[in-house]
Structure formats: structure tokens, C-alpha cells
């Protein structure tokens, strides 16, 4: 997956409502460990305070919105809650999470399930209905009133300062087809009331199209984080297990038998195998070398389920629930 200085997200999901979902840029400070944390979930308000329930996490937390966009949205719509995609600062002990950029507003808790796997960006519009998916090697364009589906080779975009622009050509049915696609940092609202941070402009087949745009691959962007599991060994003995997947592809797995003994700490690396599977390679246990490989499948609830047999956990005996963000952003 390529990295660009311009990043975004928006929300049309299917036809016509399920096309997009939010727009994300890299706001505020530096990059890497010092950069902002991207999070998505449902924001609720009681008219004074804002609470946030991250996608696939049970507990809620307080947030502070420095952008002012959430308050404006609630005032305009009168909604008690709304799905949102946001970027913010590190969590400070005892303080709410600080939100500085809101990239998408609209939808509900079910919007968490639309992750646009394999799409680096998605742009879409509804007059007429069209979708452009920017993937790793191609840009896939669908225009529904013409039943057109064109696949263009994807090259590096031109950075416009306020967005990205792609130009591409193919030969289809003996004719030369050209595509121009721009994703611009301009507020955009679709007919369903979804607010995006970016707009889209497309020219293809001699026609011009406008709409909203978003960044996809939401599963990858929110995969790093803290996961937890509780295993019952016997009626009297239980084991609490936590697994940290960092954005630097490191993994820390701890086991607590709750018997006043030190935690068992395993370390290693992880990587993605497919759209819904990751492999964890543990190379250290309590400071000693080890070699254990585990494959996990991501379920519809955002958790991780061990696949196959493990000498430690048996057959599919380990199921993690998502518990929080990347350790970089936890105190």
C-alpha cells in the first residue's frame, strides 16, 4: 500500500447508500509514533458531553472535540448519536481523548461493518450513480446508467496541494479510453446527509462526474491495537490473556493466571496474510528464545480467532475481543 502526504476518508457503501464512508487526512503534528491516531465508532451526546464507543469495543469513553464539527453536526441534525471517523492526539491519563480532525459523520453502529477492504480510496456520486475504487494497482470505475465497468492501470498520483489527481488510459473495444480522477480537500455532503471531508471529480467516456471521496482499507487502519481473552482452565482457575498488535508489526502477548505469580510475557512479530487473517510469530518468552506460530482469523465483531491446533490453546481455543487502540496511544 502506497503512502501519500494527502490522505482521506468518506462514505457511500453499496448502491446507492453503501458507496463511501469518511475522509481522513494526517492532521496536526508529526508522523509515525508522534502522529495522530485514526479511530472510528459511534459518538453520542447528552447536549453537553460527548461519549465515544469505538467500533468493536464494548466500553465507551469521553472525548473532547477540538474541531467543533461534531457539535455542529448534532446541532444541525438533532441526532442523539452518529457514526464518525476521526483523528486525534495521544491519550493523557485521566483526560478524554482529544479529537482534532473529523473525517466523516453519518450512519450508525452498523456502519462499522463497512471497511472497503482492498480499496485504498473510494470516490462515488449519485447523479448518475458512479463509483471509482482506487486499488493498489488499478482504478476500477463503474457507471451504472451505462452499465459500464472499466479497469484502468493505477500510477502514482499528482499531489495538488489540496488533494490528489490520477490520469490513466486504456484501450477497450478498439477505442482509447481516458480517465481523470481528482480527490480534493473540500467538504462534501451526499443526499443521505453523510458529511465528508473530501470531494471528488471524475472525467471518463466524455462525461464529467462529481461526488464525495474517502479512504478505505479501514480494517488495516484499525487492526493494530489491544485484544483480550479470558480462558477458564477449571471452575476455580482462569487465565486472562492480552495481545498487543502494534502499528510497527510487533506483538506482545501476556498471560495472567491470577495466582500472584509474574505474568508470562511473549514477544514477536505479526503480519497480514489475507483480508481477514494474520500470522503471529512469537520469538521470545520471558526473555528466552522460543518459536511459536499462530494464525488468527478476524471475525465480524472485529475480534481475532485462533485457527487450527495450538499446543498451548488446543483447537480454536483462543478468541480475542478488541479492547483498545495501539499501545502507542495508551497510557
N, C-alpha and C positions, 0 to 999 in steps of 0.2 A: 504494500500500500504506500502510495506516494505521500510525502509531507509537503504542504504548501504554507506560505505565510497567511494566506486567506483560507479561513475555514468557516463552515456554516451548517445550519440545520433548519428544517421546516416540516409541513405535514399534510400531504394528500396520501391516503393509504391504499384504497382499492378504487374501483370506478363507481362513482366519481369521488367519494369522500376519502377513500383509503389510498391516496396517492402520495401525500407528503408527510410532514410532522414536526418541523422545527428548524432553526438555523443557528449554527454555532460559529463564533469567532474566537480567537485567542485574546481575551481582554487583559487589561491591567498590567501585570508585572512581567516577570521573566519567563523562560521556558523550562522544560524538564521538571525536576523536583520543586523548583521555585514557582512554577506556573500555576494557573488556575485549575480547579477540579471541575470536570463536567459531571453533572448529575441530572437525573430525570425522575419524575414522580408526580404526585398529586399535592397541590397546595390548597390549604383550607384557611378560611378567615372567620373570626368572630366579630369582625368590624374594627378590631383594634390590633390583635396579634395575628401573625402568620405561622401556621404549622405545616410541616413537610413530611410526607410519607414516601420515601424513595421506592421506586419500582422493586418489587420482590422482597422488600424488607418489612417486617411486621410492625416495628415500633415507629412512632412519629417523633419529630424533633422541632424545636423552634428555629426560625430563620429570621434574618434581617435583610430586607431588600433595599440595597443602596441605589438600584437603578430606578425605582419608582414605578416600573412598568406593571408590576403585579397589582399594586394598589389602584392604578389607573384602570386596569382590566376589570377588577372587581367592582369598581365604582360604575364603570360603563355598562357592564352586563348584569350586575346584581347576583352573579353566581356565588354560591357558598364555597365551591371548590372547583379546581381546574387542573388538568394535566399541564406540566411545564417542563421545558428543558433549559438548564441554567448553567452558568459557570460562576465560581466564587473562590474565596480565599480559604486558606487553611483553617481548620477548626481550632479555636483557642479554648483551653479548658474552662468550662463553666459559662462560655459565651455561645450565643446562637451562631449557626453557620452564616457567613457573610456572602450575600449574593450581589454580584456586580454586573452581570450580563444575563438577560433573559432572552433566549433564542426562539422559543416557541411557546405559545399559550393557546390551549384549546383541547378539548377531549376530556376523558375521564380515566379511571384506573385501568380500563381495558386497553387504552392506548399504549400501555407499557408493552403489550404483546407485539406491536408493530415495530420491527427492528431493522428492516431493509437490509438483511444480510447480503453481502456481496456487492452492495451499491455504495460507492464512495460518496456520490451525490445523487440526489433525485430532484428534478425540476418537473413541474406539471401545471396545467391550466385547464379550464373547463369551457372555453368559448372559442373554438370547439375543444372537446376533451383531448388532451395530449399528454404524453409522459416522455421524459428523456432521462434515462438512467446512465450515469457516468460510472462505469466499472473500471477495473484495473487496466484492461487492455482495449475496451470498446466503449462506445456510446450507443446505447440502444434507444431508438426513437419509435414511438407508437403514436399514430394519429388515427383516432377512432372513426371520424366521419368518412375517411377514405380507406379504412381497414388497412392502413399502411404500417409495416414493421420493417424498419431499416436499421442495419447494424454498421456503424462507422468505426474505423480504427481510431483509437484514442491516443493522442500525443500529449506532450506537455503543454499546459495552458499558458496563455499570456497573462501576466499579472497586471491588472488595470489600475492598481492602487486601491480602488473601491470594489474590487471583485476579480473574477477570472473569466477568460474568454478562450473557447476552443474553436478551431476551424478544421474541418475534415472533409474528404471527398471519397466517393466510391463509384464504381460502375455497376449499375443494376439494369437488367433487361436492355443492355446495349447503350444505356444513357449514363451520362456523368451526373451524379447527384452530389450537391454540396451542402454542408451543414455549418451553421454558425450558432454557437450557444454561449450566452453570457449569463453569469450569475453575479448580481450586483448587490452591494450592501445598501439596500433601500427597504424600508418597512413594507410589508405586503400582507394583505388580509384576503382570504378566499371567501367564497359565497356562503360558507358554513360558519364564518366567524372565527376561523383559526388565524391567529396572528403570527406572522413570520418576520424574521429579521432581514431576509433577503428576497429579492425579486428575480425573475428570470425572463430572458428574451431569447427567442429562437427563430432562425430563418432556415427553411428547408422546403424543397419542392416548390420553390417560387412563392411561398407563403410566409407570413410573419405570425408569430405566436407570443403571447405574454402569459405570465403566471407567477407562481411562487417557487422557492427552492429550499432545499435542506441538505444537511449532511446525513449520510446513512451509516451502515455498519454499527448500529447502536449496541449490538451485542458485544462487539470487540471493545468499544469505548468504555463499557461499564463492566466488562468481565473481571478486570483486576479488582481486588477487594478482600474483605474478610468473610469467611464462611465458617459455620459452626455445626456441630452434631453432638447428640447425646446418645451414647450406647449403654444399654442395660446388660451387664455381664451376668448378674444374678439378681434375685429380689433385693439384695442388700448392697450390691456393688454396681456402680455406674461409672462411666468414663466420659468426660467432656473433652471433645476434640475441636480444635480450631485450625483453620488453614488460611494463611495469608498468601494471596497471589499478588505480587507487586507489578507495577507497570514496567519494571525493568526485567521482567520474566524470572524473578526469583520467587521461591516458595519457602514458607516457614510453617511447619506443621507441629502443633503441640498437643500432647496428651496429658490429661489431668485425671488421675484415678481417685482424687478427692480422699486420699488416705494419709494426708500430712507428709507425703513424700515429694521430692522435687519433681517438677514437670519433666516429661520426656520431650526433648526438642529435636526435630528433624529438619534438615535444610536441603535445598536443591534448586532445581530449575523447572520451568514449565513452558510449554508451547502449545499452540493450537494445531490440532490435526485436521479438523474439518469445521463446518459451520456450527456443529453442536458438540464437538468432542475436543478435549485437551489431554495432553500426556504430562504426567508429573514424574520427574526423575529425582528421587531422594538420594543424596550422596553423602550425607553426614547425619549421625545420630549422637547426641550428647557429646559432640566434639570428636567422635570416632568416625572412620570411614564406613560407609555402607553403600549398597547398590540395590535400590528398590524402585520398580517402575509401576505406575498405576495409570490407568486410563479412565477418565471421567466423562460422562455424557451430561450435557446441560439440559435440564428439563424445562417444561413450560412455565414453571414457577420461578425460574432463574436460579435454581439450585444445581448442585453437581452430584451425580450418582455414580459410584464406582462400578466399573464394568468388569465382568469376568471374575476369576478367583484370585483372592489375595490370601497369603498365609497368615496375615495379621487380622483381616476382617472377614474372611470367608467369601462366599458368593454374594456379590452385590450387597454386602453388609454395611456399607458406609454411604450415608446420604447426607450431604451438606445443604443447609439453608443459607441463603445470603444474609449477612448480618451487618455489613457496613462498607464504607469506601476503602480505597487503597490506604495502607498504613502510613504513607507519606502525609495524609491529610487527617490522621487521627492523633490525638494526644493522650 
